[in-house]
Amino acid sequence: MMKIYLGLDVGSVSTNLALVDKDNRVLFSEYLRTRGQPIKVVQEGLGIMASKMPAGSVIAGVGVTGSARNLVGVAVGADVIKNEITAHAMAADLFVPGVQTVLEVGGQDSKIIVLRHGVVVDFAMNTVCAAGTGSFLDHQAARLGIPIEEFGALALKSKHPVHIAGRCSVFAESDMVHKQQMGHGIEDIISGLCDALVRNYLNNVGKGKEILAPVAFQGGVAANAGIRAAFEKALDLEVVVTEYYHVMGAIGAAILARLAVEDKAATSFRGVALSELEYQTGTFECDGCPNICEVVNLSLDGKLLARWGGRCGRWDQLPAGPGIVVK
């Protein structure tokens, strides 16, 4: 019997799964769109994973990260729930030996992680402005009628990139329209947009950070060769994009799961069969004080698993599944 470890990275745009063995070799990975249904998409991913698990293997531990980590961690019975900073740093250190800087740009947020000797010493996140995220690129690609998969390649064809005001997504779009009306080529506009996104990232998320090589670029936007080239131009450093750039958070969560279960007799994972179970969520308002908190219930086949949402912790005492308490 071969023990393997499952990592889940559940974000607002994508849900990623990864399986690693005891030596942290990646055995399986999957990238899915969350579509506003994190639990349902995780169930879908587990169904796909079940048919691709190595013969004779058993899931010995589960780790969850991402913006929906608490919800999904309760639902699947995770052994460890960790923030994205820890998960991404763990995976980057595995694939880029000696990594000192991690640039991560996702669909709805972006982050920078500074490591020294394998330890996270600084980080920052941007969750406010869309101008530094993949969703903004998706929107502009759709507006221009260009498949997002072709965006980066077009940017690399530019001979004279134009300057796009990238501090705000609204201003950036207005500036792009203005540049089109002036007759600039689409490749030059797209290249200018890539430069603007990188400039926005470095002036906000990366402000005050010491960016040293090796530099790893992770998240879905790392697939965009134009953004990678813009980072390399701005930093004057090589930017490494690994094979698993899009699922690094999940891989990091899987490694953290392996470490978390070393001292446990058994995993808390509810099993692959949970892909066929029925989850229910509901809310109610607590009238115990003037805050009137909206409390969320999570149930599995009619059995209450967890509650959260209250400010005082009154409703957080219910066990959230084997080995977990929701906080």
VMD Tcl script that draws the C-alpha trace (Angstrom):
set ca {
  {0.00 0.00 0.00}
  {1.43 3.37 -1.03}
  {0.58 6.39 1.08}
  {-0.15 9.56 -0.88}
  {-1.18 13.05 0.20}
  {-3.86 15.35 -1.20}
  {-3.66 19.12 -1.43}
  {-6.58 21.42 -2.26}
  {-6.24 25.10 -3.16}
  {-9.71 26.60 -3.37}
  {-9.86 30.18 -4.57}
  {-12.49 32.50 -5.99}
  {-11.51 31.77 -9.61}
  {-9.87 28.33 -9.59}
  {-9.89 25.16 -7.53}
  {-6.74 23.07 -7.78}
  {-5.96 19.54 -6.61}
  {-2.62 17.76 -6.29}
  {-1.40 14.40 -5.05}
  {2.16 13.86 -3.84}
  {3.97 10.81 -2.48}
  {6.23 10.58 0.57}
  {9.10 12.04 -1.47}
  {6.98 15.02 -2.63}
  {6.79 13.76 -6.21}
  {3.65 15.03 -7.93}
  {1.43 12.11 -8.98}
  {-1.64 14.03 -10.12}
  {-2.81 17.60 -10.54}
  {-6.00 19.21 -11.77}
  {-7.03 22.82 -12.42}
  {-10.76 23.62 -12.35}
  {-12.83 26.79 -12.40}
  {-14.54 27.41 -9.05}
  {-17.63 29.00 -10.65}
  {-18.82 30.26 -7.25}
  {-19.42 26.68 -6.03}
  {-16.31 25.64 -4.08}
  {-17.67 22.47 -2.47}
  {-19.34 21.24 -5.65}
  {-16.18 21.81 -7.70}
  {-14.03 20.07 -5.08}
  {-16.39 17.10 -5.33}
  {-16.02 17.19 -9.10}
  {-12.24 17.26 -8.75}
  {-12.25 14.33 -6.33}
  {-14.30 12.34 -8.83}
  {-11.67 13.00 -11.51}
  {-8.86 12.18 -9.09}
  {-10.40 8.88 -8.04}
  {-9.98 7.45 -11.55}
  {-6.34 8.59 -11.79}
  {-4.93 7.58 -8.41}
  {-2.02 5.12 -8.59}
  {-3.06 1.50 -8.11}
  {-2.71 0.34 -4.52}
  {-2.49 3.88 -3.14}
  {-4.37 5.35 -0.20}
  {-4.80 9.00 0.81}
  {-3.01 9.33 4.13}
  {-3.42 13.06 4.64}
  {-5.25 16.12 3.28}
  {-4.27 19.78 3.35}
  {-6.39 22.74 2.25}
  {-5.47 26.32 1.39}
  {-7.04 29.21 -0.52}
  {-9.75 31.75 0.26}
  {-12.36 29.02 0.84}
  {-10.01 26.87 2.93}
  {-12.10 26.86 6.11}
  {-15.31 25.90 4.33}
  {-13.69 23.17 2.23}
  {-11.47 21.99 5.08}
  {-14.54 21.27 7.16}
  {-16.32 19.61 4.25}
  {-13.54 17.18 3.36}
  {-12.15 16.55 6.84}
  {-8.74 18.15 6.32}
  {-5.76 17.33 8.52}
  {-4.32 20.80 8.10}
  {-5.70 24.16 6.93}
  {-3.05 26.73 6.02}
  {-2.91 30.17 4.42}
  {-1.79 30.63 0.82}
  {1.52 32.25 1.80}
  {2.73 29.12 3.58}
  {1.47 26.76 0.87}
  {2.97 28.67 -2.06}
  {6.28 29.13 -0.28}
  {6.48 25.42 0.50}
  {5.96 24.43 -3.14}
  {8.28 27.13 -4.51}
  {11.10 25.95 -2.25}
  {10.64 22.42 -3.61}
  {10.70 23.29 -7.32}
  {13.06 26.28 -7.33}
  {16.00 25.41 -5.05}
  {17.14 28.39 -3.04}
  {14.17 30.51 -4.13}
  {14.26 33.96 -2.52}
  {11.22 35.66 -4.07}
  {7.81 34.29 -5.12}
  {5.59 36.40 -7.37}
  {2.05 35.01 -7.35}
  {-0.71 36.50 -9.47}
  {-4.10 34.83 -9.41}
  {-7.54 35.60 -10.72}
  {-8.72 37.91 -7.93}
  {-5.63 38.71 -5.88}
  {-1.86 38.79 -6.01}
  {0.89 38.33 -3.48}
  {4.65 38.49 -3.03}
  {6.58 36.17 -0.71}
  {10.15 36.85 0.38}
  {12.16 33.85 1.57}
  {15.65 33.63 2.97}
  {17.25 30.23 3.55}
  {13.92 28.51 3.04}
  {12.06 30.62 5.61}
  {9.36 33.21 4.85}
  {10.62 36.54 6.19}
  {8.18 38.94 4.52}
  {5.07 38.98 2.36}
  {2.33 41.24 1.07}
  {-1.03 40.76 -0.63}
  {-3.24 42.89 -2.84}
  {-6.94 42.13 -2.62}
  {-8.38 45.57 -3.44}
  {-7.53 46.70 -6.97}
  {-8.30 44.41 -9.91}
  {-5.68 46.09 -12.12}
  {-2.99 43.75 -10.79}
  {-4.87 40.48 -11.22}
  {-5.79 37.89 -13.82}
  {-9.46 38.85 -13.87}
  {-8.50 42.22 -15.35}
  {-6.54 40.51 -18.12}
  {-9.47 38.18 -18.79}
  {-11.82 41.15 -19.06}
  {-9.56 43.03 -21.45}
  {-8.97 39.95 -23.59}
  {-12.73 39.45 -23.90}
  {-13.24 43.12 -24.73}
  {-10.63 42.91 -27.48}
  {-12.02 39.61 -28.79}
  {-8.71 37.81 -28.18}
  {-8.52 34.39 -26.46}
  {-6.64 34.85 -23.20}
  {-4.39 31.94 -24.23}
  {-3.05 34.09 -27.10}
  {-2.58 37.25 -25.05}
  {1.03 36.64 -24.03}
  {2.20 35.55 -27.48}
  {0.78 38.74 -29.02}
  {2.52 40.87 -26.40}
  {5.87 39.34 -27.34}
  {5.37 40.44 -30.96}
  {5.27 44.10 -29.96}
  {7.96 46.39 -31.39}
  {6.84 49.64 -29.76}
  {4.87 49.02 -26.52}
  {2.65 51.93 -25.55}
  {2.37 53.29 -22.02}
  {-0.90 52.30 -20.34}
  {-2.02 53.95 -17.11}
  {-2.15 50.86 -14.91}
  {-2.73 52.25 -11.42}
  {-6.50 51.65 -11.68}
  {-8.44 49.12 -13.77}
  {-10.95 51.80 -14.85}
  {-8.22 54.22 -15.95}
  {-6.29 51.42 -17.65}
  {-9.28 50.43 -19.76}
  {-9.97 54.04 -20.69}
  {-6.34 54.52 -21.67}
  {-6.42 51.34 -23.79}
  {-9.47 52.61 -25.66}
  {-7.72 55.96 -26.21}
  {-4.60 54.24 -27.57}
  {-6.75 52.16 -29.95}
  {-8.44 55.32 -31.21}
  {-5.02 56.84 -31.83}
  {-4.17 53.94 -34.13}
  {-1.66 51.99 -32.09}
  {-1.31 48.29 -33.01}
  {-3.01 45.68 -30.87}
  {0.31 43.97 -30.05}
  {1.76 47.24 -28.75}
  {-1.35 47.90 -26.64}
  {-1.32 44.40 -25.16}
  {2.41 44.65 -24.39}
  {1.77 48.01 -22.73}
  {-1.00 46.43 -20.67}
  {1.38 43.69 -19.47}
  {3.92 46.34 -18.48}
  {1.18 48.26 -16.67}
  {0.06 45.22 -14.68}
  {3.63 44.49 -13.63}
  {4.24 48.14 -12.76}
  {1.07 48.15 -10.64}
  {2.17 44.94 -8.89}
  {5.68 46.18 -8.10}
  {4.49 49.62 -6.93}
  {1.85 48.16 -4.64}
  {2.35 44.53 -3.66}
  {6.12 44.63 -4.09}
  {6.68 48.09 -2.64}
  {9.58 48.12 -0.22}
  {10.37 44.43 -0.75}
  {13.89 43.22 -1.52}
  {13.40 41.15 -4.67}
  {16.34 38.78 -5.13}
  {16.97 35.83 -7.44}
  {15.99 33.06 -7.79}
  {12.53 34.46 -8.55}
  {9.58 32.10 -9.03}
  {6.40 33.22 -10.82}
  {3.27 31.28 -9.79}
  {-0.50 31.40 -10.22}
  {-2.66 31.20 -13.32}
  {-1.25 34.42 -14.80}
  {2.21 32.82 -14.97}
  {0.97 31.12 -18.15}
  {1.06 34.55 -19.80}
  {4.44 34.89 -21.51}
  {3.89 38.63 -21.89}
  {3.57 39.15 -18.13}
  {6.64 36.99 -17.48}
  {8.65 39.04 -20.00}
  {7.40 42.28 -18.41}
  {8.55 41.09 -14.96}
  {11.98 40.15 -16.31}
  {12.31 43.54 -18.01}
  {11.24 45.46 -14.90}
  {13.39 43.46 -12.47}
  {16.32 42.73 -14.77}
  {16.26 39.21 -13.38}
  {15.35 35.78 -14.73}
  {11.83 34.76 -13.67}
  {11.29 31.02 -13.31}
  {7.92 29.48 -14.24}
  {7.77 25.81 -13.22}
  {5.77 23.01 -14.81}
  {3.19 23.16 -12.04}
  {2.95 26.98 -11.81}
  {-0.88 26.84 -11.83}
  {-1.29 24.34 -8.96}
  {1.58 25.28 -6.65}
  {-0.76 26.17 -3.80}
  {-2.30 22.69 -3.94}
  {1.12 21.02 -4.05}
  {2.22 23.05 -1.04}
  {-0.95 22.05 0.81}
  {-0.27 18.38 0.03}
  {3.27 18.65 1.41}
  {1.93 20.34 4.54}
  {-0.59 17.49 4.91}
  {2.23 14.94 4.79}
  {4.05 16.80 7.55}
  {0.87 17.21 9.62}
  {-0.03 13.50 9.72}
  {3.42 12.22 10.65}
  {2.44 12.19 14.33}
  {-1.19 11.13 13.79}
  {-2.54 7.60 13.85}
  {-4.91 8.24 10.95}
  {-6.09 10.93 8.58}
  {-9.28 12.92 9.19}
  {-10.19 12.75 5.48}
  {-13.80 11.72 4.90}
  {-12.84 9.71 1.83}
  {-13.05 10.02 -1.94}
  {-16.68 8.89 -1.74}
  {-17.63 12.31 -0.37}
  {-17.74 13.42 -4.02}
  {-21.18 11.77 -4.10}
  {-22.49 13.14 -0.79}
  {-24.92 16.02 -0.39}
  {-23.77 19.16 1.41}
  {-26.14 21.91 2.55}
  {-25.41 25.45 3.67}
  {-27.72 27.90 5.39}
  {-27.58 31.08 7.44}
  {-29.37 32.70 10.36}
  {-29.03 35.97 12.25}
  {-27.94 35.80 15.86}
  {-29.90 38.27 18.02}
  {-27.74 37.75 21.12}
  {-26.32 41.28 20.89}
  {-26.59 44.44 18.73}
  {-24.06 43.06 16.19}
  {-26.77 40.81 14.63}
  {-24.14 38.50 13.12}
  {-24.98 36.34 10.13}
  {-23.98 32.79 11.11}
  {-23.37 30.12 8.47}
  {-24.30 26.46 8.95}
  {-22.64 23.64 7.00}
  {-24.34 20.25 7.01}
  {-23.59 16.91 5.39}
  {-26.58 14.72 4.54}
  {-28.61 16.62 7.14}
  {-25.97 16.41 9.91}
  {-24.60 19.73 11.13}
  {-20.82 19.86 10.67}
  {-19.87 23.40 11.57}
  {-20.93 26.98 12.14}
  {-19.01 30.23 11.74}
  {-19.53 33.93 11.12}
  {-20.20 35.21 14.63}
  {-17.87 37.87 16.04}
  {-17.89 36.62 19.62}
  {-17.28 32.91 18.98}
  {-20.60 31.88 20.52}
  {-21.40 29.63 17.55}
  {-17.86 28.37 16.89}
  {-17.81 25.65 19.51}
  {-19.35 22.93 17.38}
  {-16.68 20.43 16.20}
  {-15.93 21.05 12.54}
  {-15.09 17.46 11.73}
  {-12.37 15.08 12.90}
  {-9.40 16.99 14.21}
  {-10.60 20.47 13.20}
  {-12.25 23.38 14.94}
  {-13.40 26.27 12.78}
  {-11.90 29.62 13.79}
}
mol new
graphics top color blue
foreach p $ca { graphics top sphere $p radius 0.5 }
foreach p [lrange $ca 0 end-1] q [lrange $ca 1 end] { graphics top cylinder $p $q radius 0.2 }
display resetview
